[in-house]
Amino acid sequence: MKKVHNLSMIEEVDGFAPQISRLVSMMNYTRHTTEGAIRGLTVEELDFHLDDQSNSIGMLLQHMVSVERAFQIMTFEQRELTDAEWDELGIAIELGDRAKDKICGRDLDYYWSEMSLSREYTLQELQKRDDDWLDVITPYGWNEKANHYFKWFHVMEDELSHRGQILLIRKRILV
Protein backbone atom coordinates (compact mmCIF):
# COMPACT_ATOMS: atom_id res chain seq x y z
CA MET A 1 0.00 0.00 0.00
CA LYS A 2 1.36 3.41 -1.00
CA LYS A 3 1.84 5.86 1.84
CA VAL A 4 -0.17 9.08 1.50
CA HIS A 5 2.03 12.12 2.03
CA ASN A 6 0.91 14.65 4.63
CA LEU A 7 1.76 18.17 3.40
CA SER A 8 2.37 19.39 6.95
CA MET A 9 5.08 16.79 7.58
CA ILE A 10 8.65 16.96 6.28
CA GLU A 11 9.13 13.26 5.79
CA GLU A 12 10.14 10.55 3.38
CA VAL A 13 8.06 10.31 0.21
CA ASP A 14 7.60 6.95 -1.51
CA GLY A 15 9.78 6.51 -4.57
CA PHE A 16 12.55 8.90 -3.50
CA ALA A 17 15.81 8.47 -1.62
CA PRO A 18 15.49 9.59 2.04
CA GLN A 19 17.07 13.07 1.80
CA ILE A 20 15.70 13.74 -1.66
CA SER A 21 12.25 12.77 -0.42
CA ARG A 22 12.49 15.37 2.35
CA LEU A 23 13.37 18.00 -0.23
CA VAL A 24 10.43 16.81 -2.37
CA SER A 25 8.21 16.99 0.70
CA MET A 26 9.11 20.67 1.13
CA MET A 27 8.70 21.35 -2.59
CA ASN A 28 5.24 19.75 -2.50
CA TYR A 29 4.12 21.98 0.34
CA THR A 30 5.53 25.06 -1.38
CA ARG A 31 3.71 24.26 -4.61
CA HIS A 32 0.48 23.54 -2.72
CA THR A 33 0.58 26.98 -1.09
CA THR A 34 1.44 28.65 -4.40
CA GLU A 35 -1.58 26.97 -5.94
CA GLY A 36 -3.77 28.42 -3.20
CA ALA A 37 -2.32 31.90 -3.75
CA ILE A 38 -3.20 31.94 -7.47
CA ARG A 39 -6.47 30.01 -7.46
CA GLY A 40 -9.22 31.72 -9.45
CA LEU A 41 -7.17 34.58 -10.90
CA THR A 42 -8.32 36.03 -14.22
CA VAL A 43 -6.10 37.06 -17.12
CA GLU A 44 -6.54 40.69 -16.08
CA GLU A 45 -5.46 39.89 -12.53
CA LEU A 46 -2.50 37.82 -13.73
CA ASP A 47 -1.39 40.79 -15.88
CA PHE A 48 -1.93 43.48 -13.21
CA HIS A 49 1.07 45.65 -12.26
CA LEU A 50 1.22 47.60 -9.00
CA ASP A 51 3.23 50.27 -10.81
CA ASP A 52 5.51 50.62 -13.82
CA GLN A 53 8.44 49.02 -11.95
CA SER A 54 6.62 45.91 -10.75
CA ASN A 55 6.20 42.39 -12.07
CA SER A 56 2.79 40.89 -12.67
CA ILE A 57 1.67 37.64 -11.08
CA GLY A 58 1.86 36.01 -14.51
CA MET A 59 5.46 37.17 -14.88
CA LEU A 60 6.32 35.72 -11.48
CA LEU A 61 4.70 32.38 -12.35
CA GLN A 62 6.60 32.20 -15.65
CA HIS A 63 9.76 33.10 -13.73
CA MET A 64 9.19 30.11 -11.41
CA VAL A 65 8.86 27.81 -14.41
CA SER A 66 11.96 29.18 -16.13
CA VAL A 67 14.10 28.98 -13.00
CA GLU A 68 13.06 25.37 -12.46
CA ARG A 69 13.81 24.48 -16.09
CA ALA A 70 17.22 26.15 -15.89
CA PHE A 71 18.10 24.17 -12.76
CA GLN A 72 16.88 20.98 -14.41
CA ILE A 73 19.44 21.55 -17.16
CA MET A 74 22.21 22.52 -14.75
CA THR A 75 21.69 19.63 -12.33
CA PHE A 76 20.11 16.75 -14.24
CA GLU A 77 22.06 17.30 -17.45
CA GLN A 78 25.09 18.76 -15.62
CA ARG A 79 25.72 21.54 -18.10
CA GLU A 80 25.16 25.22 -18.67
CA LEU A 81 22.25 26.50 -20.73
CA THR A 82 22.80 26.83 -24.45
CA ASP A 83 22.22 30.18 -26.15
CA ALA A 84 18.90 28.87 -27.49
CA GLU A 85 17.82 27.76 -24.01
CA TRP A 86 18.81 31.11 -22.56
CA ASP A 87 16.83 32.88 -25.32
CA GLU A 88 13.78 30.84 -24.29
CA LEU A 89 14.17 31.06 -20.50
CA GLY A 90 16.16 34.24 -19.93
CA ILE A 91 13.35 36.76 -20.33
CA ALA A 92 11.35 35.20 -17.50
CA ILE A 93 14.44 34.57 -15.38
CA GLU A 94 15.60 38.19 -15.62
CA LEU A 95 12.09 39.74 -15.69
CA GLY A 96 12.05 43.51 -16.32
CA ASP A 97 10.73 45.48 -19.29
CA ARG A 98 11.23 42.79 -21.94
CA ALA A 99 9.24 40.35 -19.82
CA LYS A 100 6.39 42.87 -19.43
CA ASP A 101 5.97 42.94 -23.20
CA LYS A 102 6.21 39.17 -23.67
CA ILE A 103 4.59 37.65 -20.59
CA CYS A 104 0.98 38.77 -20.67
CA GLY A 105 -2.42 37.73 -21.96
CA ARG A 106 -2.17 34.15 -20.69
CA ASP A 107 -4.76 32.50 -18.49
CA LEU A 108 -4.20 30.63 -15.25
CA ASP A 109 -4.56 27.25 -16.97
CA TYR A 110 -1.55 28.11 -19.14
CA TYR A 111 0.67 28.98 -16.17
CA TRP A 112 -0.52 26.05 -14.06
CA SER A 113 0.08 23.65 -16.94
CA GLU A 114 3.62 24.97 -17.42
CA MET A 115 4.31 24.75 -13.69
CA SER A 116 2.89 21.22 -13.47
CA LEU A 117 4.80 19.91 -16.49
CA SER A 118 8.05 21.35 -15.22
CA ARG A 119 7.52 19.92 -11.73
CA GLU A 120 6.52 16.52 -13.12
CA TYR A 121 9.83 16.34 -14.98
CA THR A 122 11.72 17.44 -11.85
CA LEU A 123 10.10 14.72 -9.77
CA GLN A 124 10.74 12.05 -12.42
CA GLU A 125 14.41 13.01 -12.50
CA LEU A 126 14.74 13.22 -8.71
CA GLN A 127 13.38 9.67 -8.43
CA LYS A 128 16.39 8.50 -10.45
CA ARG A 129 18.88 10.07 -8.01
CA ASP A 130 20.33 8.85 -4.74
CA ASP A 131 21.12 11.03 -1.75
CA ASP A 132 24.82 11.28 -2.71
CA TRP A 133 23.70 13.20 -5.81
CA LEU A 134 22.57 16.06 -3.54
CA ASP A 135 26.20 16.58 -2.46
CA VAL A 136 27.62 16.89 -5.99
CA ILE A 137 29.28 20.30 -6.33
CA THR A 138 29.17 22.12 -9.66
CA PRO A 139 29.58 25.72 -10.87
CA TYR A 140 26.92 28.17 -9.72
CA GLY A 141 26.74 31.67 -11.10
CA TRP A 142 29.83 33.34 -12.41
CA ASN A 143 32.40 32.54 -9.75
CA GLU A 144 30.64 30.30 -7.27
CA LYS A 145 30.12 26.62 -6.65
CA ALA A 146 27.12 24.97 -5.04
CA ASN A 147 25.88 21.47 -4.43
CA HIS A 148 22.68 20.11 -5.94
CA TYR A 149 20.95 20.28 -2.58
CA PHE A 150 21.45 24.04 -2.47
CA LYS A 151 20.37 24.46 -6.07
CA TRP A 152 17.04 22.71 -5.48
CA PHE A 153 16.61 24.52 -2.17
CA HIS A 154 17.07 27.72 -4.21
CA VAL A 155 14.32 26.70 -6.66
CA MET A 156 12.00 26.17 -3.70
CA GLU A 157 12.94 29.35 -1.83
CA ASP A 158 12.63 31.39 -5.04
CA GLU A 159 9.06 30.15 -5.38
CA LEU A 160 8.35 30.96 -1.73
CA SER A 161 9.72 34.46 -2.12
CA HIS A 162 7.68 35.15 -5.23
CA ARG A 163 4.59 33.64 -3.64
CA GLY A 164 4.88 36.37 -1.04
CA GLN A 165 4.94 38.95 -3.81
CA ILE A 166 1.94 37.27 -5.42
CA LEU A 167 -0.04 37.50 -2.19
CA LEU A 168 0.81 41.19 -1.86
CA ILE A 169 -0.22 41.91 -5.46
CA ARG A 170 -3.39 39.89 -5.06
CA LYS A 171 -4.38 41.96 -2.00
CA ARG A 172 -3.89 45.15 -4.00
CA ILE A 173 -5.99 43.84 -6.89
CA LEU A 174 -8.89 43.00 -4.59
CA VAL A 175 -8.89 46.39 -2.82
C-alpha positions as CSV (number, residue, x, y, z in Angstrom):
1,M,0.0,0.0,0.0
2,K,1.4,3.4,-1.0
3,K,1.8,5.9,1.8
4,V,-0.2,9.1,1.5
5,H,2.0,12.1,2.0
6,N,0.9,14.7,4.6
7,L,1.8,18.2,3.4
8,S,2.4,19.4,6.9
9,M,5.1,16.8,7.6
10,I,8.6,17.0,6.3
11,E,9.1,13.3,5.8
12,E,10.1,10.5,3.4
13,V,8.1,10.3,0.2
14,D,7.6,6.9,-1.5
15,G,9.8,6.5,-4.6
16,F,12.6,8.9,-3.5
17,A,15.8,8.5,-1.6
18,P,15.5,9.6,2.0
19,Q,17.1,13.1,1.8
20,I,15.7,13.7,-1.7
21,S,12.3,12.8,-0.4
22,R,12.5,15.4,2.4
23,L,13.4,18.0,-0.2
24,V,10.4,16.8,-2.4
25,S,8.2,17.0,0.7
26,M,9.1,20.7,1.1
27,M,8.7,21.4,-2.6
28,N,5.2,19.7,-2.5
29,Y,4.1,22.0,0.3
30,T,5.5,25.1,-1.4
31,R,3.7,24.3,-4.6
32,H,0.5,23.5,-2.7
33,T,0.6,27.0,-1.1
34,T,1.4,28.7,-4.4
35,E,-1.6,27.0,-5.9
36,G,-3.8,28.4,-3.2
37,A,-2.3,31.9,-3.8
38,I,-3.2,31.9,-7.5
39,R,-6.5,30.0,-7.5
40,G,-9.2,31.7,-9.4
41,L,-7.2,34.6,-10.9
42,T,-8.3,36.0,-14.2
43,V,-6.1,37.1,-17.1
44,E,-6.5,40.7,-16.1
45,E,-5.5,39.9,-12.5
46,L,-2.5,37.8,-13.7
47,D,-1.4,40.8,-15.9
48,F,-1.9,43.5,-13.2
49,H,1.1,45.7,-12.3
50,L,1.2,47.6,-9.0
51,D,3.2,50.3,-10.8
52,D,5.5,50.6,-13.8
53,Q,8.4,49.0,-12.0
54,S,6.6,45.9,-10.8
55,N,6.2,42.4,-12.1
56,S,2.8,40.9,-12.7
57,I,1.7,37.6,-11.1
58,G,1.9,36.0,-14.5
59,M,5.5,37.2,-14.9
60,L,6.3,35.7,-11.5
61,L,4.7,32.4,-12.3
62,Q,6.6,32.2,-15.6
63,H,9.8,33.1,-13.7
64,M,9.2,30.1,-11.4
65,V,8.9,27.8,-14.4
66,S,12.0,29.2,-16.1
67,V,14.1,29.0,-13.0
68,E,13.1,25.4,-12.5
69,R,13.8,24.5,-16.1
70,A,17.2,26.1,-15.9
71,F,18.1,24.2,-12.8
72,Q,16.9,21.0,-14.4
73,I,19.4,21.6,-17.2
74,M,22.2,22.5,-14.8
75,T,21.7,19.6,-12.3
76,F,20.1,16.8,-14.2
77,E,22.1,17.3,-17.4
78,Q,25.1,18.8,-15.6
79,R,25.7,21.5,-18.1
80,E,25.2,25.2,-18.7
81,L,22.2,26.5,-20.7
82,T,22.8,26.8,-24.5
83,D,22.2,30.2,-26.1
84,A,18.9,28.9,-27.5
85,E,17.8,27.8,-24.0
86,W,18.8,31.1,-22.6
87,D,16.8,32.9,-25.3
88,E,13.8,30.8,-24.3
89,L,14.2,31.1,-20.5
90,G,16.2,34.2,-19.9
91,I,13.3,36.8,-20.3
92,A,11.3,35.2,-17.5
93,I,14.4,34.6,-15.4
94,E,15.6,38.2,-15.6
95,L,12.1,39.7,-15.7
96,G,12.1,43.5,-16.3
97,D,10.7,45.5,-19.3
98,R,11.2,42.8,-21.9
99,A,9.2,40.4,-19.8
100,K,6.4,42.9,-19.4
101,D,6.0,42.9,-23.2
102,K,6.2,39.2,-23.7
103,I,4.6,37.6,-20.6
104,C,1.0,38.8,-20.7
105,G,-2.4,37.7,-22.0
106,R,-2.2,34.2,-20.7
107,D,-4.8,32.5,-18.5
108,L,-4.2,30.6,-15.3
109,D,-4.6,27.2,-17.0
110,Y,-1.5,28.1,-19.1
111,Y,0.7,29.0,-16.2
112,W,-0.5,26.0,-14.1
113,S,0.1,23.6,-16.9
114,E,3.6,25.0,-17.4
115,M,4.3,24.7,-13.7
116,S,2.9,21.2,-13.5
117,L,4.8,19.9,-16.5
118,S,8.1,21.4,-15.2
119,R,7.5,19.9,-11.7
120,E,6.5,16.5,-13.1
121,Y,9.8,16.3,-15.0
122,T,11.7,17.4,-11.9
123,L,10.1,14.7,-9.8
124,Q,10.7,12.0,-12.4
125,E,14.4,13.0,-12.5
126,L,14.7,13.2,-8.7
127,Q,13.4,9.7,-8.4
128,K,16.4,8.5,-10.5
129,R,18.9,10.1,-8.0
130,D,20.3,8.9,-4.7
131,D,21.1,11.0,-1.7
132,D,24.8,11.3,-2.7
133,W,23.7,13.2,-5.8
134,L,22.6,16.1,-3.5
135,D,26.2,16.6,-2.5
136,V,27.6,16.9,-6.0
137,I,29.3,20.3,-6.3
138,T,29.2,22.1,-9.7
139,P,29.6,25.7,-10.9
140,Y,26.9,28.2,-9.7
141,G,26.7,31.7,-11.1
142,W,29.8,33.3,-12.4
143,N,32.4,32.5,-9.7
144,E,30.6,30.3,-7.3
145,K,30.1,26.6,-6.6
146,A,27.1,25.0,-5.0
147,N,25.9,21.5,-4.4
148,H,22.7,20.1,-5.9
149,Y,21.0,20.3,-2.6
150,F,21.4,24.0,-2.5
151,K,20.4,24.5,-6.1
152,W,17.0,22.7,-5.5
153,F,16.6,24.5,-2.2
154,H,17.1,27.7,-4.2
155,V,14.3,26.7,-6.7
156,M,12.0,26.2,-3.7
157,E,12.9,29.3,-1.8
158,D,12.6,31.4,-5.0
159,E,9.1,30.1,-5.4
160,L,8.4,31.0,-1.7
161,S,9.7,34.5,-2.1
162,H,7.7,35.2,-5.2
163,R,4.6,33.6,-3.6
164,G,4.9,36.4,-1.0
165,Q,4.9,39.0,-3.8
166,I,1.9,37.3,-5.4
167,L,0.0,37.5,-2.2
168,L,0.8,41.2,-1.9
169,I,-0.2,41.9,-5.5
170,R,-3.4,39.9,-5.1
171,K,-4.4,42.0,-2.0
172,R,-3.9,45.2,-4.0
173,I,-6.0,43.8,-6.9
174,L,-8.9,43.0,-4.6
175,V,-8.9,46.4,-2.8
